[in-house]
Amino acid sequence: MNGSGLPDPFEKHVAAVSPADPLTPADRYQELFVEVQMNRVFADSKTFVDCAPRLHPERILEAYRSRCRLPGFDLAAFVAEHFRRYEIPPSDFVADPDCTLAQHIDRLWPVLTRRPQEHPPRSSLLPLPHDYVVPGGRFIEQYYWDAYFIMLGLDQSGQSHLLRSMADNFAYLIDTYGHVPNGNRTYYLSRSQPPVFALMIDLFEEKSICRASDYLPQLRKEYAFWMDGADCLRPGECHRRCVRLAGGEVLNRYWDDRDTPREESYLEDVLTARESDRPVHDVYRDLRAGAESGWDYSSRWLGDHSRLSSIRTTAILPVDLNSLLFRLERQIALLSQVWGDAACAEEYRIRAEARRMAIDRYLWSESAGAYLDYDWQLERQRGDLTAAMLTPLFVRLAGPQQARRVADTVRGRLLAPGGLATTEVGDSGQQWDRPNGWAPLQWIGIRGLEEYGQTELAGEIRRRWLRTVGELFERENKLVEKYVLRPGAGHAGGGEYPLQDGFGWTNGVTLKLLQEDPQHAANRCRAGRLGF
């Protein structure tokens, strides 16, 4: 072992990582970037920021400035001349009608795996030392919270080498950038995603892949990122991701260090901000913070459910984020004890208990029988019921009576024919609302309910979700990013881009749930063979 707590081979691989271009595409290409995105040279705004330059970026910008005002200048032709569009590597993968759903997922892992030597130079991609699995579709890089749910399936498939590789990739990102970015792209560096690294290393230790205590330094660095500035706040003040409430408690919010349009959704954000009467930079910050939440987007972040321009993410203290930070504090306390650092262990136990009490005070609603997000600017709970209320159960923060109340509320208000609904709102046009269901929320809900003995409801969610996934697999030979939670429904809609298939976290969660319910009919379904 070395001073960082990581195995020596880790440092050998890190030394071989090529340097990243430190600038984002907007910083690098300036007015060229704006012109490309505002003129929609590509149908998807993410396409351009994922392109690789054919020349040094400074030379491209010089060429653009010298040619852009010439008669007949063709912007699209200039981009094609100077940038190489990312092309999905050719694959002969096709769904095999003789394979079960589980076998189909096992066959997908190599298709979704990327290798360090494939990182194009001077692109927005942040090089990593080890192999990793991408979600699929337009998502061609490693994503933070997606990866945890992908890892569940890799474990089930016996892909322990990929689990270890991805663990060390996340440790590398924390050591290099101080946090885990939303994804390994320069344009994601200003934000993270729900902090699930502590959950990952629990899985690694449970499966004897590596010791959780090896990653204590990275856990503490990630915690410092989320808590930056907290100690200097007075009641009613905020800084980055921290808010000190009237009673002196500190809870966290989602944030982004930039207040400009997201580069991967530049035109979309500009158009959204134009619909608001708020300063555009406030809207941009809230859109970016909503992207950090992973729920991009949902009515839970909106002042008016019908208008994305009413987004106010930074005014909201979310149930799920604060539950995961409670879990991180508990993990640091436990692993500090393993290292023999009793003082640190006690400090983080105190921090975790203080957060639990603050969650009880501000986020628990006795009348609703649920955990609700809290609007710290308006000093009141949000009225929206969401599946995030199961996260306190997932991290074992809730009391037994609270867990029973949550289970009753879920059963009465969020249990849909196809699984666990995301919210009760169905007319927002946002993808993280009804009628859509998402694999990570099914997993958090099922596991959280099981932690408190609510096995009947957990089993019902599992059965309904597997039927939803199995039916679409039989009809269309694929797994997708999100699902409509109604029998026989068509494709899920809402959001800023078409439905994506692949799909990493659906594969991971579904594979684990199939193993846990071997009698479910989804274990026997086949691509293109209708049997449900």
N, C-alpha and C positions, 0 to 999 in steps of 0.2 A: 504494500500500500504506500501511497505518497501523501504529502501534506494536505492535499485537497480532499482526501478521503476516498478518492477514486482509484481503481486499479491502474497499475502502470501501463497496460496495453491501451487504456483510454487515452493517455497523454500521447502515445505514439501515433494514434490515429488523428488526434487533434493537430499535431504538428504538420500533418500532410494536407490539411484543409486549405484550399486556395482562398486568398483574401476576397472578401466581398466588396462590391462597389458600395461605398457608404451612402451614396445619394439615392433618393427615390427617383422614379421617372419624372415626376413633376419638377423636382429640384434640378435634375440633370438636363432635361430638354426644354424647360421653361416655356416660352411662347409656342414652340413647336408642339409640346405636349397639349397645351390648351386648345390649339387649333385642331389637332387630331381628334381630341375627345369631343369638343363642341360641335364639330362638323360630322361626327359619327362616321368616321372612316371605316370603323368596324361596328357591326351590329351590337356586339357586347363590349362594354367599356373595359372589361377585364382583359380583352385580347391584346390591346396595345401595351399595357403595363407588363405583360408577360412576354412580349417580344424580346429577342436578343439582337443587339446592334451588330451590323456587319462590319462597321468601322469603329474606331474609338469614338465614344459619345461626343467629345468636344469637336471632333472633325465633322460629325453629322450636323451638329448645331451650327457650325460655321457655314457649312454648305447650304443649310436651310436659309440662313440669314442672307446669303449672297444671291439666292435664287427665288425666294418666295414672292418678290414683287415683279419678277420678270413676266412679260406677257405670256399667257398660256400655261402658267405654272400649274401643275397637276399635283395636288397634295397627296392623293392616294397613290399615285405612281411614285412619288418621292419616298413615301413610307415603304412601299414594296421594294424599292431599290436599296434602301439603307437599313431595313430591319428584316429579321427572319422570324416569321410567325411560328409560334409553337405548334407543332403537329403531334397529335397523339401517336405514339409509336405503333407501327403496324402490328396487328395481332390476328392470329387465325382463330381466336377464341370464339366459339359459338356454344350456345346452350345445348347440352346433350340430353335428349329426351329420356335416355336410360339412366340418368343421374338423379339422385334425390336432391332435395333442396340443400341439405347439408353438404353433399358432394359437390354441388354447383358452387357453393361458397368457397369450399376448399380449393377449387380450381381457379377461383378469381384472385386469390392472394398474389400469385406471381404477376398477374396482369396489372395489379395496382401497386406493385413494389417499384420504387425508384432507387437508383444507386448513385453514390457521390460523384462518380466519374461522368455522370450525365449532366452535371450542372454547367450550363453554357456561360462562358466568360462575359463579364461586364453587363450581365442581365440583372433584373431585380431579384433573382433567386438568391437566397442566402445559402451558401454551401454548408453542408453538414458532414460530419465525419463518417457516418454509418448509413446503411440502407434504411429506408422507411416506407410506409404504406400511405398512399394518398386516398382521399375519399372517392374520387372518380369524376367523370364528366368534366366540367370546367374547373374543377378544384384539383389542380395538378401539382400541389405542394403539400407539405405536412402541416396539418392544422392541429391546434392545441387540444381543445376538448374533444374533438372528433377522435383523436388518437386513443384516448382512454377506452372508448367504446369499441374501437377497432381492436385494441389489445385483448379485450374479452374473447373475441372470436379467434385471434391468433393463438391464444392460450388453448382454446378448445381444439384447434387444429394441430397442436403440437409444434407451433412455430416459435420455440423458445429463443432461437437465435435472433429473430426479428424483434421480440420483446426486449431483449437486452440491448440490441442496436438502438431502438427507439428511446429506451431509457437514457442511454448515454448521449443521444442527440439532444434530449431536453436538458440534461445536465450541462452540455456544451453551450446551449443557447443561454441558460441562466448565467453561466460563468462569463460568457462573452458579452452579453447585452444587458445583464442585470435582471432579466425577466424572460418568460417565454412569450415571444410575439404571437399574435393571432395566427400567423402562419409564417413559414420561412421565406418571406419576401421583404424587401426593404420598405415597401409602402405599408407594411403591417407593423413596423417597429414601434410606432407611437402608441400601440395598445396591446393588450393581452387578450385572454379569454377566461372563462370560469376556471379558477385555479384548482386543477385536478391532479397535479403532479404527486401530491400526497397519496391520492387514491392509487395512482400507478405503482408507486413503490411498495404499497401494501400488497398489491397483486404480485409483484416480483418476489417479495419475501415469501408470500404464501405458496408460490410455485417453486421455491428454492432456486430462482434464477439469479438472484443476488441479494445481498443484505440491505435492508431498508436503511440501516444506520450509515451505510456508505454515502448516502445522499443527503445527510443532515446539513452540510454546508450549503447545498443548493436550496434546500427547503427554507433555510434562514434568509438567504438572499432573496428568494421570491417573496417571503413575508415582508421583508424590508421594502420591496417595491410597492406592495399594496398599502403599506402603512406609512409611506413617506410623508413627513410633515405632521403626523398626528400629534406628536408630543408638544408642539408649539401652538396648538389651536385652543382658543377660548370658546366657551359655549356659544353656539350659533355660527361659528366660523367653519370654513371648509378649505381644504387644500388637496388638489388632485383627487385621489380616490377616497379621501377621508373626510368625515363630517363629525364635529363634536356637537352633540345635542344639548338641549337646555339643562338636562340633569347632569351633564359632564361626561356622559357615555360617548364612546366613539364607535360608529358603525361605518360601513363602507358603501360606496356607490361605484358604478361603472363610469369610465372616463376615457379620454384620449388626449394625448399631449398636443395634438394639432387641432386647429379650428378652421380648416379648409375643407373643400369637398373631398370625399374619399377618392383616391386616384383610380381605384378599380370600378367606381360607380360615379365618375365625375359629373357627367351630364345629368344623370338622374338626381344627384344632390343639388346641383345648381337649379334645376327646375323645381324641386321640392322647396328650396329656400325662397324662391320667388313667390310662392303661394302664401308665405307667412308675413305677418306684420312685425315680427321680431327681427332684431339684427341678424343678418345672414350668418355671421360667424357663430352666434349662439345655436342656430339651427344645425350648422355643420358639426359643431362639437357634440350635440345631442345625437345626431345621426351616427357619428363615429362611436360614441359611447354605447349606443344601441348595438352596434356591430361587435363591440367588446363583449357584450352580454351573451353573444351566440344566438339570441332571439331577435334576429334582424329580418323582419320587424314584427311587432306585436302591439295590440291595443294596450298592453300593460304599460307601455312607455308613452302613450298618447294622451293629450289633454282632451281631444275630441276623437272618438273612435273612427270617425269617417275621414280624418285628414292626417296624413303622415307629417305634414308641415307643423302640426301641433305637438310634435315630439318634445319630451322634456326629461329624457333619461337621467340627466345629472341631478335632477331634483328628487330622485327616487332612491330609497335605500332598499335593495332587493332582498327577498327572503333567501333565494338560492345562493347568492354571492356570500352573504354573511354566514350562512350555514357552512359553506365550504371553507371559509376562513376560520370558523370555529374548529373544523376538522383539522386544518393545517396547524392551528395552535396546539391542539391536543397531540398531534403527531410529533411536533417539535418537542413538546414536553416529554413524551414517551421516549423518543430516541436520545434526547439529552440525558435521560436517566441511564439509558444503555451505555452511553459514553462516559458515565460517571460524573457528569456535570449537574450536581444536585441543585445548585443555585439557578441555573438556566431552566431546568425542569420545573422548578417551583414558579419561576417568573411566568412561564407560558401556561402553566395550570391556572394561575391567577388571571391571566389574560383571557383564557378560554371561558372561565367561569363568569368574568365580567361581560363577555360578549353574550353568553347564554342568557344572563339576566337582562341585558339590553334588548335582546330579541324577544324575550317574554314581555317586556314592558312596552315595546313599540310595535312589534310585528305580530304578536298573537292577538287574535280577536275572539273573545269568549262568545260574543253574540253570533258570529259567523261560524264558529267551530273550525277555524282555519287560521293559518299564517298568511298575512297580507303584507304586500309591499307598503312602505311608509314614505309619504311625501314630506320631506324635512323642511321644505320651504313653506308649505301650507300648514305644517304641523298637524297632519292627520293621516290616518291610514287610507290607502287607495281602496276603493270599493270593489275592484276587479278580482274575481276568484281565478287563480291560475294553478296549473299543475306544479308550479314551483313550491307550493305549500307542502309538498311531500319531501322536499330536500331535508328539512329538520329531522324527519324520521330516518332518512337515508344515512345521515351522519350521526344518528343516535343522540340527538340534542333534545328531543321532545320528551315530556313526561308521559307516563302511561295513559292518563286521562286525556291529555291533549292528542295523543295518537289515536285514541278511540274516537274522539270528536272529528279528527281529520278523516278517518276512514269513513265515518258516517256521511260527512260532507261530500267526499269523493263519490261514494256510492249513489248519493242522491242527485249530484249536480255535474259531475265530470265523467262519469262512466258512460261511454258511448258504445254503440253496437260493435265498433271495430277496435276498441281499446280505450286507453286513457286520453280524454280530450285535453287540448292545450289550454284553452280558456273557454269561457261561456259566450264570448262575443263571436258572432258569425257573419257580420256584415262589414267588416273593416277593410277587406281586400288584402290584408297582411297574411303572410304565409304561416306565422306562428299564432294563428287563431283557428277557431272552428272553420271548416270541418276537418282540418288537417290534424294528423297525429304523427309523432316523431319518435324514432327508436330510443334516443337517450332518455326521454321522459318516461317511456314505458319501463325502462330498466330502473331508473331512480324510484319510480312509484312502486314497482313490484318489490324491489329489495327493501325499500323503506317500510312498506306494510309488513313484510315478512319479519323484519327486525322486531316488531311489536306484536307478533302473533296473529296478525290479520291475514292468515293464509288463504282463507276462502276468497276474499276480495282480490288478493294478489294473484291467485290462480285464475280467477275470472278475467282479469286484465290480460294475463299471459295467453289464455286460450283465445280470447277475442283478437288479440294482436297477431298471433300466429296464423289465425284464419285469414286475416286481412292480407298479410304478406304472402301466404300460400296461394290465395285466390289470384292475386295479380301475377304471381310467378307462373301459375298454370296458363293464364291468358296471354301473357306477354314475354315470358321467358327471361325475366330480369327482376332485380331488386332495385328499389328507387330510394331517393332521399327522404321523401315524406309520403304519407298515404291519406286518402279520404277515409274517414272512419265510418263508412256505411257499406253494407254488403253490396257487391256488384257495382260500386261507384267507379266513375272514370278517374282520370288523372287528377292529382292534387294541383291546385292553382294558387294564385296569390304570389306576391313578392316581385322581385326585380328581374328574374331570369327564368327561362324554361325549366321544367322539371328535369332533374339530373338523375342518371342511373349510374350504377356501379355496385352498391354504394357503401362505402366503408362502415359507417356506424350501424346501418341497417344489417349488414352482413354479420358484424360482431355480435350485436345483441340477439339477433335471430338465432344464430348458431348456438349461443348459450341457452336460450330458452327452449330450443328444440331438444337439447340434451336433458334439460330438466323436466320435460314433459314428453317422454318417449312414446306415449300412446296417442299423442295428438295426430290428427290426420295430415297435418303439414309435413310430418316426417316422411310421409309416403307419396307426396305430390311430385309430379314430374312436369318439366317444361312442355307446354303445348298439349297437355293431356288433362282435360277438365274432369275433376273427380270430386270436388267438394259438393 
